Amino acid sequence: MSERFVIIGGDAAGMSAASKARRSDPNLEIIVLEKGEWVSYGACGLPYYVKGEVEQIEDLVAITPEEFVEKRNIDLRLNHEVTEIRPERKSIIVAEGGEEQEMRFDKLLIAVGASPIVPDIPGSDMEEVFTLHGLDDGKEIRSFVEEKPPDRAAIVGGGYIGIEMAEALHDRGLEVDVIEGLSRLLTPFNPDVSDVVQSHLSERVDVHLNDFVEGISRVGSEELRISFGGQEILSDMVVMAAGVQPNVQLAEEAGVKLGPTGAISTDEYGRTNFPDVFAAGDCAEATNTLTGGPDYVPLALTANRDGRAIGSTVGGDPVLLAEIAGTAVLKAFDLEVARTGLAVEDRARREGFDPISVTIKAPSRAGYYPGPKRIDVSLVADETSGLLLGGSMVGKEGVSKRIDTLAAALSASMTVSELENLDLSYAPPFGPTWDPLLTAAKVLAGRLNRL
């Protein structure tokens, strides 16, 4: 009898693990159990589907279920929900069509993802209140805005999804309110950068800061009243974009240990405290490349990469999980906004560093070349060692390219001086002789040398 690899969850981490395990061991029995109807899809594209830039929801599916079954020889079972994990027995309980059965495994991967955080407030269960996490959520929101159509929308949360959905609904002709409970948008970014984003958004939508939503009630047959911070606004729909939380209940009930972030704790190969049970994706922790400790940054590349590594390990070729810097980029109307590493001094200080930072403004192209745009670059370093810790940046062009250079520098444990001396490309249409990233490093190095 061949060894059986069972995977709970059919999205990024799960299907990457299944595909790699199949390539590593053609004889391995691989079963993927997905409680829904969709697998291997790009959830990050959902705001652009709602906006209408992505025409069909199926365009977000990378590989169809039929391809996994017929071309990759993976036993994919849709609408199968795992209700219990029994690590000591090396089995799980699977529910399908109202019936339950016990299934054995030799190796198990928990890749059940995360769920949207919905504040526990009155009215959050109304049919006009949406979250955006899976493909069905995207279909529901787009159908609502196309069939009604609404005049005004409220977005609860000023993070990645909140800002992307503000743009999507604004460009569909809705008036939009963004309600953020904290003092600024995009809190993982340097305040100088998030201030630029806030100013840019405020020209297009109404931004409310330091206000937590207290309740949602109905006014008449269709309008909603949203109460927050002693004031009220009317809206036709609400999108909850208050972040996500790892789906850990199934694992926790089975005795799988959680880490300090609240996600599943694993070793460097993705194993949990049960050697034959692995975890990856948005339900699991990763190792931060700056701190060496556990971190929780649920992003697509981490899930795909860790799933692939675990698939290789299960297939007989052990591969260490890669560390993360938390690199991310988003589009905020006309702006590119990006971050990596410990981009905020307060976070760096909590991790035991002595942070120092600078923010510079520079042109995206040579000054004499037509059409330069301003880029704001913020860098953070450790004052004691000169080690580069992270950064964030914002501008109308060239940001997504430069953040990757900074992420690579963090992975190489570069100092600010080493970053300053990188031999980066130059041509007038793409940047000045001193790239904005080099200029920021030069300014920060000057501050470090004066201390």
KAQUIFEN-V249362 format. One line per field, one symbol per residue. phi: phi as a letter, one per 30 degrees, with the letter a starting at -180 (. if undefined). Layout:
phi = ???
//
This chain:
phi = .ddcccbcjcceddddddddddddbdcddcbccbdcccbhbcddddeddddjdcdcddddddbdedddddcchcdcbdhccdcacceddhbbcccaiiccbcbdbcbbccbcibbddcedbejdcdddcbbbbcddddddddddddcdddcbbccckccededddedededdjddbcccbdcdadhddceeddddddddddddbbdccchbcdcabbcbicbdccccahibbbcacabcdbcjbbddbdeddddjddccddjcddbddcidddcecccbajdcbdbcdddcicdbbbdbddedddddddddddddjbebddddbcidabbcbhdccbbaaiddbeedddddjccdbbbbbcbddbeeddeidbdccccbbbdddciddclababldaiddddddddddddddhddddddecdcddbaedcldedeeddddddddddddddd
//
